[in-house]
Amino acid sequence: MSYGQFQFRRDLAASWTANNPLLLSGEMGIETDTHLFKIGDGVTSWTALTYGGLVGPAGTTSGGNSAVQAVANSNQSLSGLPNIDGVALGNNARVLLVAQSTTSQNGIWTTAASGSGAWVRPSDFATTSNQVGNAVDVESGNTYIASRWVMTGNTAVTVDVSPQTWIELMEGNMPAFTMQGNNTSASGPVQNLTVSQVQLLIGTTSTGKMLAASKGYNLN
């Protein structure tokens, strides 16, 4: 099975400000250098829009936590510089743990600043902090590169006290097509796709490419 990978409108923060486009209702624009995003309402220009975010009943998360280098799906000793998912970790490496025997130890860690000592919690996932709705992207690894993981539940957990469960929201290693959207300096008409057309895009190479071209997109 082929996977379809969609990309939203994106540009540098300075370019968004300089071009100041009008996002359509529900259209997302991403600043590639800050990782912040805005969602349009069809009447407000970019500079007047507020930045978007996901809001939970007991906390907030905007663009998610900073990325980790690797995900460990087996119990870790919380020290040293192990090889996780094919990644040889160095000092100050961010790691996501999802399968600790003690589930309150799951979540984001940083390897020792020097040597091979004990791991510590990073500032965005500090011990005893309350967390909810967290999401993190994975930068490398044989299995989980380019995947996204989220912490389940809609009530806050206390780091290193409450149990944590993380699930893979977006599967990594997607080898398939990229649907290129407009950047901020090119405001073409919106092209809506039906469910059957989307199925063609992600399921058939030749038909998908022809359909994408007819809609103003390019499948690489």
FILUM-382774 format. One line per 4 residues: number of its first residue (from 1); their letters; for each residue x, y negated, z negated of C-alpha. Coordinates in steps of 0.001 Angstrom, whole numbers. Last residue first. Layout:
<atoms>
NUM = a = X:Y:Z ~ ...
</atoms>
This chain:
<atoms>
220 = nlny = 7052:-13680:6596 ~ 3324:-14374:6988 ~ 2716:-17837:8444 ~ -437:-19789:7772
216 = gksa = -2692:-21974:9921 ~ -5819:-19842:9737 ~ -5315:-18245:13153 ~ -1723:-17483:12178
212 = almk = -2896:-15677:9031 ~ -5275:-13546:11083 ~ -2559:-12600:13539 ~ -147:-11724:10732
208 = gtst = -2748:-9650:8927 ~ -3645:-7737:12044 ~ 3:-6813:12622 ~ 877:-5888:9023
204 = tgil = -2367:-4401:7759 ~ -3395:-4112:4116 ~ -2687:-7386:2381 ~ -3909:-9722:5098
200 = lqvq = -6698:-7400:6229 ~ -8068:-7242:2692 ~ -7941:-11038:2548 ~ -10000:-11151:5739
196 = svtl = -12586:-8770:4281 ~ -12937:-10943:1184 ~ -13455:-14051:3308 ~ -10713:-16618:3777
192 = nqvp = -11128:-20384:3492 ~ -8761:-22679:5384 ~ -8358:-26141:3894 ~ -7412:-28802:6403
188 = gsas = -3771:-29879:6631 ~ -2073:-32267:4227 ~ 1621:-32090:4996 ~ 3811:-34262:2742
184 = tnng = 2806:-32471:-448 ~ 3709:-29013:800 ~ 1311:-26884:2786 ~ 938:-23201:2069
180 = qmtf = 3137:-20254:3079 ~ 1611:-16830:2653 ~ 4472:-14577:1605 ~ 4249:-10992:2742
176 = apmn = 5268:-7804:1034 ~ 8012:-6328:-1032 ~ 6382:-6843:-4437 ~ 9101:-5789:-6897
172 = geml = 7163:-7034:-9912 ~ 3583:-6357:-10923 ~ 1586:-9272:-12241 ~ -214:-9032:-15581
168 = eiwt = 2118:-6577:-17304 ~ 826:-6183:-20827 ~ 2094:-7353:-24224 ~ 714:-6240:-27578
164 = qpsv = 1831:-7913:-30783 ~ 1305:-6837:-34401 ~ 1367:-9724:-36904 ~ 4296:-10601:-39188
160 = dvtv = 7403:-11058:-37009 ~ 5649:-13862:-35083 ~ 2281:-14786:-36572 ~ -501:-13974:-34128
156 = atng = -3104:-16470:-32931 ~ -6484:-15334:-31681 ~ -7358:-14791:-28018 ~ -5824:-11351:-27553
152 = tmvw = -3117:-9942:-25294 ~ 399:-11305:-24874 ~ 1120:-11783:-21188 ~ 3780:-10417:-18836
148 = rsai = 4733:-11590:-15361 ~ 6820:-9530:-12917 ~ 9507:-10934:-10626 ~ 12019:-8197:-11599
144 = ytng = 10315:-5443:-13604 ~ 11761:-2222:-12231 ~ 15440:-2756:-11418 ~ 15725:-5881:-13542
140 = sevd = 15766:-9642:-13054 ~ 14001:-12963:-13643 ~ 10964:-11863:-15646 ~ 8119:-14342:-16141
136 = vang = 6494:-15056:-19515 ~ 2971:-15628:-20769 ~ 1725:-16497:-24238 ~ -2023:-16741:-24911
132 = vqns = -1566:-17179:-28669 ~ 1388:-17847:-30970 ~ 1660:-18913:-34607 ~ 5245:-19422:-35755
128 = ttaf = 6480:-17126:-38546 ~ 9767:-16403:-36640 ~ 10185:-18682:-33632 ~ 8826:-18006:-30169
124 = dspr = 9578:-21298:-28381 ~ 12670:-21824:-30569 ~ 14145:-18453:-29642 ~ 13951:-15466:-32059
120 = vwag = 17303:-14076:-33035 ~ 19324:-11000:-32067 ~ 21927:-9551:-34402 ~ 25595:-9321:-33490
116 = sgsa = 27417:-8380:-30309 ~ 29905:-11212:-29945 ~ 28678:-14737:-29425 ~ 25296:-16488:-29328
112 = attw = 23601:-13198:-30211 ~ 20833:-11983:-27907 ~ 17626:-13988:-27680 ~ 14212:-12477:-28401
108 = ignq = 10706:-12724:-26972 ~ 7836:-10469:-28010 ~ 7594:-7220:-29920 ~ 8961:-6980:-33446
104 = stts = 5439:-7076:-34946 ~ 4912:-3800:-33086 ~ 7268:-1829:-35304 ~ 8128:1043:-32971
100 = qavl = 8994:-1647:-30413 ~ 7551:-1199:-26939 ~ 7043:-4654:-25375 ~ 10344:-6465:-25950
96 = lvra = 11053:-9511:-23791 ~ 14692:-10606:-23531 ~ 16375:-14014:-23341 ~ 20160:-13846:-23020
92 = nngl = 22219:-16008:-25393 ~ 25227:-13703:-24975 ~ 25311:-11312:-22061 ~ 22882:-8596:-21028
88 = avgd = 23825:-5993:-18453 ~ 20585:-5716:-16464 ~ 19637:-2297:-15078 ~ 16303:-2199:-16878
84 = inpl = 18085:-3116:-20120 ~ 21863:-2687:-20544 ~ 22685:-3429:-24140 ~ 24445:-6445:-25670
80 = gsls = 24310:-5849:-29414 ~ 21472:-6263:-31872 ~ 17697:-5921:-32091 ~ 17879:-2092:-32198
76 = qnsn = 15579:-1671:-29194 ~ 12544:585:-28710 ~ 11657:1274:-25089 ~ 9904:-832:-22427
72 = avaq = 12573:-3550:-22512 ~ 11891:-6473:-20180 ~ 14733:-8482:-18626 ~ 16194:-11928:-18021
68 = vasn = 13396:-13834:-19694 ~ 11565:-16859:-18307 ~ 10620:-19875:-20407 ~ 7249:-19516:-22100
64 = ggst = 3994:-20244:-20292 ~ 3094:-23262:-18162 ~ 892:-24854:-20795 ~ 184:-22690:-23826
60 = tgap = -2256:-23668:-26524 ~ -3399:-22545:-29936 ~ -6240:-21121:-31995 ~ -9205:-21151:-29621
56 = gvlg = -7032:-20820:-26514 ~ -6215:-23470:-23934 ~ -4544:-22749:-20619 ~ -2791:-25720:-19103
52 = gytl = -2974:-28415:-16453 ~ -1145:-31724:-16184 ~ -3361:-34791:-16071 ~ -4356:-36311:-12744
48 = atws = -3788:-40024:-12049 ~ -435:-39475:-10323 ~ -1901:-36814:-8043 ~ -4925:-38715:-6723
44 = tvgd = -8373:-38208:-8232 ~ -11482:-37492:-6130 ~ -11348:-33817:-5118 ~ -10947:-32503:-8662
40 = gikf = -7367:-31297:-8359 ~ -5442:-28968:-10640 ~ -2026:-30028:-11922 ~ 1107:-28007:-12550
36 = lhtd = 4325:-28025:-14570 ~ 7283:-25822:-13618 ~ 9618:-28849:-14025 ~ 11701:-28420:-10844
32 = teig = 9052:-26698:-8712 ~ 6275:-29132:-9596 ~ 3133:-27131:-8829 ~ -116:-28253:-7174
28 = megs = -3352:-26357:-7692 ~ -6574:-26843:-5733 ~ -9786:-26478:-7765 ~ -11425:-29545:-6207
24 = lllp = -9126:-30801:-3473 ~ -5830:-32405:-4366 ~ -5368:-36011:-3250 ~ -1726:-36659:-2494
20 = nnat = 632:-39039:-4365 ~ 3420:-38813:-1751 ~ 6012:-40456:-4029 ~ 4718:-38823:-7207
16 = wsaa = 4573:-35338:-5701 ~ 7994:-35893:-4164 ~ 9505:-36907:-7506 ~ 8116:-33787:-9177
12 = ldrr = 9655:-31544:-6515 ~ 7220:-29662:-4325 ~ 4550:-26973:-4424 ~ 1215:-26078:-2911
8 = fqfq = 351:-22592:-4124 ~ 1993:-19375:-2940 ~ 160:-16108:-2382 ~ 1832:-12699:-2422
4 = gysm = -90:-9894:-727 ~ 917:-6332:-1612 ~ 1243:-3485:856 ~ 0:0:0
</atoms>
